[in-house]
Amino acid sequence: MKVYFLRRLLLVPVTLLGITLLVFMLMRAAPGGPVQRDLQEMMGAAASEQGGSSGMRESEGNAITPEALFEIEEKYQRDKGVWRSYVEWLGVVPRDVVRAAKSFESGKDWVTITMPRVNIDVDLIKEGSGIRIELPSETVTRKTKKEKEKISDNEALSEEEKQALLKDLGEKKDLLLQEAKDDDGIIRDRIREYEWKARLISVEELKQRWEKNFRGKSAAHKVRIPDSEATGKASPEKSVVLRSWSREEGDEVKKGDVLATIEVGAVSSELKAAVGGVMGRILVKEGEEVAEGKVVAEIDVLQERAVLYRAQRDGLLQGSLGDSERYGDPVISMVKSRMPISLFYGVISMILIYGICIPLGIVKAIKHRTWLDNVSSIAVFSGYAIPGYVLGSFLLVFLGARLDLFPLSGFVSENFSELPFGAKILDLFHHAVMPLACYLVGSFAFMTFMMKNNLMDNLAADYVRTATAKGVPYGSAVFRHAFRNSIIPIATTVGQNITLIVGGSFLIEGIFDINGFGLLQYTAILDKDEPVVLGVLTISAVLMLLGNVISDLCVAFVDPRIRFR
């Protein structure tokens, strides 16, 4: 028997791994996740701000920039592949517990990022195919050197002016270095103690992330001919002429640079870049007539991205379920705060169900086809026919709102902490009467008739008739012989009910505004709150698997014929 149960326990982590992996992949593949939700909100906000069909067209092209998309993905930990994210959630490999990211500007090999939790700006410098963290004093030295080169190469300045500027720059450098020394010590301590690191995300990887969210759409910024509403110049269809291009494909472009000269009617205007990047495809030739809103060129805005992060193993194997994406609270604390509520209703319900249904089933089996059996059957089946949430709505309206006999919502009263001990117990059960009635109404029929039918089968068995024929009292034949064999099927349900005890019913909890475990599961699924869904699933799956083992133990305890080998 020990070997059997050991094998069952060893299957628990394997089964749990399969369940969580399947749900994790389904959550990532399902549409309407947090990234898509935020993207839709951004596009809707951009369209409403710009208004009309032109605003919608502009929002589709330019509202969702690659930088905005990458920030949303990093916010919800969707910037890595499914397999990598899953093993990070398990805690097999380190994950980014704190990080800050920013894309490089066109033509620059450094980017400034504020180090989280210390609020000190640090520069990340590209070195070949890698990246490193630059100390503040090194940043001052590098920038001062560039300023010196700029001054020395400025032919418009005389030697005296250059010397004066270099002298001022040297004095400024000394002051900045003095201030940077303290920051150097803090940064060194963070890097050494917390193992802060930096990594570089390539343009190819960023393109894959973009295409994953916008299949068939280029990440390049689309340069459009402005509408007459934007230019303030009314123009008929195809009266805009693109006279000349100021940039060629492959040229670096800064925000505000003139890209082309256009004519709206007889008035010349400049077409300027709204973003910086590299000039991509030019789609319209010089001298060609174009319509308002037409895309005439593209600007490649994707640049390598720097990430400053601190990584550690912080997953299921370390006892962490992560933080809620919706509320930001640790999943474990959310579960702990709601578990006692569901446990209260679950345990009370199971005590009442087993305490009432087993004796009632025994009486019904003994008094089969009597008025007591018929009346109790009508009552039990009537309760079974009424869904718990329907009964809850009925009780809420009549007993709660109209008759004011019970509270309408909540687990306890608002002043519960101020009440004496006896009043607290009274208040707790005063709030629990209607929810408990809803939990119990559908459960009586199954347990009662299982007990009745099993006992009747055993009472009709040969060994019971033989016992009574030999003079054994009828009561002893029922309770000493038939009852123990009749309880075996019920023993198989004990472990399965553990999950039900904890899980609760989100419908009943929603009707009575009880912030329990069931309602937490329901809201997490609706919100696509991945850490909460996986955390709740893990707890429920573990309880279910352990419950199956407990069921086997109960069967072995009540049935001496069972021997697990």
N, C-alpha and C positions, 0 to 999 in steps of 0.2 A: 504493500500500500504506500509506503514512503517513496518508493521509486516512481510510482504512478503520479503522485501529487508533485513530486519534484519535476517530472517531465511537464506536467501542466503549468507549473510556475515558470519554467524556462521558456515555454511557448508564449508567455505574456509579452515580453519585450519584442519578440519577432512579429507577433500579430499587431502590436501597437505601432511598430515601425511601418508596416504595410498600410494600416488605416490612415496614419498621419500623412504618409507620402501621397496617397491617393487624394485625400482632401486638399493637401497643399497644392498639388498640381491642378486640381479642379478650380480652386480659388484663384490661381494665377491665370487660368485659361478663360474663366467666366468673364463676360463683359460687364461693364458698369462698376469697375473697381475704383479705389480712391483716386488714382491718377486720371482716369477717364472722367471722373466726376469733377475734379478741379479744372480739367481742360475745358469741359463743357461750360462751366461757370465763367471761365475767362472769355471764351468765345461769345457767350451770351452777353456778358458785360460790355465787351468791345462793340458788339453790334448795336446794343441799346444806346451807347454813348455817341456813336457816329450816326446812327439812324438811317432808315430807308434802305433801299436795295444797294446803294453804293456803300453804305456802312457795313452791310452784311458781306458784300464782296471783299471789302478791305479787311474786315475782321478774319475772314477765311484765309487770306493770304499772309497777313502780317501780325495778327494778334498773338498767336502762339509762336514765340521765338524759340529757337533751340535752347537758349539759356534758361527760359522759363520752364520748358519741358524738363530739362535735366535737373533743375532745382526741385521740381515736384517729385520726380522719380527718386531723388536722393532723400527727400523728406519722408517718403513712405517706404524706403529701402527696396525700391524696385529697379535699381540701377545695375543689378547683377543677374546672371542667369538663374533659372529655376533650381537646378541641381546645387549650385553654389549657395543659393539662399537657403535651401532646405538643410544642408549640412551645417550652415551657420546657425539656423534655428535649433538644430539638435545640439549644438555646442561642440561638434567634432573639430571644426576649424574656427579660428578667431573671426569675429565680425567687428565692424566699425561701431563702437559704442558712442563716440563723439567725433564729429568731423565738420569741416567747412570746405567748400569747393568754389572754384571760380575759373572761368575760361580766360585764356591768354588773349590779349588784344593783338590785332594784326601787326606784325613787324616787331613785336617785343618778345624777349626771351625771359621775362620775369613777370610775376603777378603778386600783388599785395593782398594778403588774407589776414583777417583778424583771428587770432588764436582763441578758440572757445574757452570760456571760463576764466581767462586772465585778461581779456580785452586789450591785447597788445598786438599791433600790426607787425607781421613778419612777411618777408619776401621769399617766394619760392623761385629758384633759378633753374632753368633747363640746362642740363649738362649732357650733351650727346643725346642718347635715347632715354636718359633718366632725369631725375630732378632731386634737388636738395633744399633743405631749410637754411636760409641765410640769417645769421644773427643781425640784430639791429645795427651794431657797430660796423659790420661788414657792408650793410646796406648804405650807411652814411659814406663810407670810403668809396664804394662803387659809384654812387651818384655824384659825389664830389669830383671824382676823376673824370666823369663824363662832362660835368660842368666846366672843368678846366680845359678839356679838349675843345669844347664848344667856344669858349672864350678865345683860346689860342688860334682857332681856325677862323675867327671872325675878322675878315679883312677890313671891315668898316671902322674898327677901333684902332686907335693909335697905341704905341707901345706903352706910353704913360697910363692910358686908360686901362689897358690890359693888366698892367702891374697892379693898379689900384683895385680892380675887380678881383684879381687873384688873391690879393692880400685880404680883402673882405671875405672872400670865400674860405680862405684858410682859417680866419678867426671864427667864422660861422661853423666850420667843420669841427674845430676844437670844442666849441660849446655843445654841438650835437653829439659828439663822441662821449663827452662827459655824461650827458643825459642817457645815452644808450647803454652805458656800462651796467646800470642797475637792471635794465631790461634784458641784457645779455645773461645775467645770472639767473633770472626767472626762467628764461627760455631754456637755458642749459638744464636747470633742475627739472623742468617739465619733460624735456627730451630724455633725460637719464632716468627719472623716477617713474614716469608714466609711459615711456616708450612712444612718444609722438613720432610719427613718420609722415613722409610725403610720397605720393605716387602720381604718375602722369597717365592720363587717359588719352589714347590716340584718337585721331580723327576718324579712322575706320570703325573703331568701337562706338564712337558717338553717332556715326551714320547708321549703324545697326540699331542702336537704341531709338533713333528717330523713326526709322522705317518700321520698327515694331509697333509704334503707335500711329503712324501715318503712312500706311501702305500705299504706294503709288504716288506719293507726294514728295517733292524735293524739299530738302532742308534749306535750300537757297532762298534768300530774300528776293521777292519779286518786285521789280521796279515797274510801276504803272504810270500811265499818263493820267494826271490828276483830273478829276471831274470839274466841270464848270462851277459847281457849288464850292469846291475847295479853292479854285483860283479866283473866283469872283468875276470871271469873264464868261459870258454866255457864248456858246459855240454850237453850231449845228453838227450833226453826225459827220465824222470824217473830215472836219475842217482843221484838225490839228496836224501840223507838219513837223516831223523831226528833221531839223536842218543839219545838225552835225553832232558827232560824239566827241566828248572831251577825254574819254578814257577808252582804253583798249582791253581786250580780254587778257586776264592775268595781272593787270595793274592793281596795286594796293589802293584801297579806297577808305577814306575816313568819313565819319558822319559829317554831313554838311557840304561835302565836296560836290562840285558841279559835274554831273555826268554827261549832260547833253543840252543843246539849245533847241527849243521848240517854238513854234509860232502858233498862236491861238488867234485865228483870224488874221489881222494885220499887226498884232502885238507880239513881240518876242518875249520869251520867258525862259527861265533856267530850270532844268530838271535836276534836283539835288538828291544826294544819297541820304536815306533816313537811318542807315546803319553803316558800320564800318565792316570791312572785309576785303575780299579779293574779287575783282570784276570777273564775273562768270560769262555765260553765254549772252551775246548781243543778238536779239531776235528780230530787230527791225533795221533796215538799211537807211542811210542818210538820204533825205529828200522824200521819204515815203510818207504818205498820209496814213494817219492812225486814228482810231476811235478813242473816246474817253474811257478810261479804265482798262485799256489794253495793256498787257504785260509786254514791255519792250526789251527788258534785260533782266539778268539775275545777278545777285551778289552772293558769293559763297561766304557765309558767315561762320561756318564751323571752324573752330580753333581748338587746339589741344587744351585739355582741362586739367588743372592742378587740384589735388585733394590733400588736405592736411587732416590727419586722422589719428585716433588712438584705438587700437584693436585689442580685444581680449576674448577668450572663450566665455561666452555668456548665453548659454542656451539651456535646453531641457536637461542635458546631462549634469549641468551645474545647478539645477533647481530653479532656473529662471524661465518664465514664459513670455518675457518681453513686456512692452508697454502698449497700451491701447492706441491705435492710430487715430481714433475719434476723440478720446478724452485725455490721452497722455498719461493716464494712471497705470501703475504696474498691474498686470493681469492677475497676479496672485492676490494682491490686496483687494481687487474687485471681487474675486471669487470668495475670499475669506469673509468679506462684508455681507455677502448674499447667501453663503452656504448655511449659516445657522437658521435663516428664515425657512429655506426649503427643507432642512433637516427637521425643524419643528413640525411642519405640516406633514412631512413624509412619515416620521416616526409615529406621530399621533394617529395618522390614518392607518398605518399598518397594525398598530396595537388594536384599534377599534375593529378593523376588518377581520383579523384573525380571532380576536376576542369575541366577536359577535357571530361571524359566519360559521365558524367550526361548531359551536354549540347549536346554532340554528340548523345547520345541516344534519347534525345528529338527531335532533328532535324531529325534523321533517322525515328522515329515513325511518325512524321508529314509528311515527304517526302518519305513515304514507296513506294518501287518499282520505284523510280526515279533514274536517273543516279547518283545523289549524294549518295543515299543509297547503290547502287551497288558498286560504286568505294570505298566508305569508308569500306564496308563489306570485299572487297578483301584485302584492306590494313590491316584491323584489324585482319583478319584470317591469313594473311601471317605472321604477327608478332607473333600471337599465336602459329603458327606451328614451329617457330624457338626457340629452348631452349636458355635461357639467357646466359648460359656458352658458347654455340656455337657462338652466336653473339659476345660475349666478345672476344673470340679467333680471330674472323674475324676482329673486330675493332682494336684489339691490333696489328695485323700484318699489316693491310693496312693503317689505319689512324694514328697509333702510330709509327710503325717501318719504313714503306716505305714513307709515306707522311710527317711524323713528325709534325702532326697537334696537337696532344695531348700527354701528358706525358704517359709513359709506365706503371708506377706503382706508388704506394704511395697515401696517402690521401692529402698531401700538399708537397711543395718543401722543400729541406733541409734548405734553407735560409729563411723559412717562418717567423721566429721570427724577422728577420731584415727588413722585408718589411713594408712600410707604410700601414695604414688601408685600403685604397682603393685597393692597390695592393694585400693585403691579401685576400680580397673578390674575386678579379679576379682570383687569383691563386687557391683558393679553388674550384671555379666553373669550372676552366679550367681542374682540375684533376677529377671533378665529372661528366663531360659530358658523357664519355663512360660507366662508371659503372651505371649511372642513366638510360641510354638507355637500358642496359641489365635488370635492375630491372623492367622497364616499359613495355618492349616489349610483355611479356606474360600476362600482367594484363589488358590491354585495352579491350580485347574481352569479358571477363566475365562481367565486370562492364557495358560496353556499351550495350551489348545485354540484360542484366538484366533490365536496364533502358528502353530500347526500347520495349521489350516484355511486361513489366508491364504497360507501358503507352498505348500501343496499346490495351491491354485487357480492360483497363479502358475507353479508347476512344470509344470502341465498346459497352460499358455498357449502360443500359437503362437510367440511371440518366444523362449521358452526352448528349445523344440524346434528352432527354426531355428538358434539359437546353437550347440547341441550338434551339429546336423547339419553345421555349417560347421567343426567341429573344436575348438570352445571346450571346454576341460576341464569336466567335470561340476561340480567344486567352484567354478570361476569362474562358471559359469552360475547356481549356487545363490546364492553370496554377493555377486557383483558385479551381478547382474541381478534375480533373483527376490526376494532378501532385502530390498532397499531398497523395493520396491513392497509387500512383505508387512508392513513395519513401519509403513506409513501409518496403518492403523486403530488400532494401538497408540499412535501419537503423539497421537491425539485424546483418549486417556484420561489423558495426563500432567497436564494442567491440572486435570482433575476430581479427581484424587487428592490435590491440595493440601488440599482441605477434609477429606478422610479422614485425611490425615497429622496434621492438627491436632486433628480432632474426637475421634479415638479411639473406644473402645467402652465405654459406661457399664456394660454387663453384665460385661465382663472386668475392668474397673477395680474394680467393686464386689466381684467374687469374690475378687480378690487384694488388696483394700484399698489400691489405688493411687489417690492423690489427684490424678487427672489432669483434663484438660479435659472429657472425656466425662462423668465423674461429677459435675463441677461443673454442667454443663447439666442433667443428670437431677435432681439435688437442688434446683436452682433452680426447675424446673418444678413439682416436688412441693410446694415451700414457697410457690409463687406469689410468688417473690422477683422482682418486676418489674424493678428495675435490673439484676440479674444476667442475667435472661433476655434483656433487650434488649441488654445489652452483649455477651453471648456471640453472640446472633443477628447483631449488627452485624459482629463480627469474622468470623464464619462466612460471612455474605453477601458481604462484601468479598473474602474469599479465593476464594469460589466464582466471583464475577464476574471477578476477575483471572485465575483459573484458566482460564476460558473463552477469555480473550484469549491466555493462554500456549499453550493447545491449538492455536489458530489459527496462532500463530507456529511451533509444532513441525511442524504439517502443512506449512506453507509451506517450512520448512527441509528436510524429507525428501522432499517431492514438488515437483520443479521445474516441474511443469505448473500448479501453483496460483499464481495471481496475484490478490491482493485489490485490487479497484478501487473 
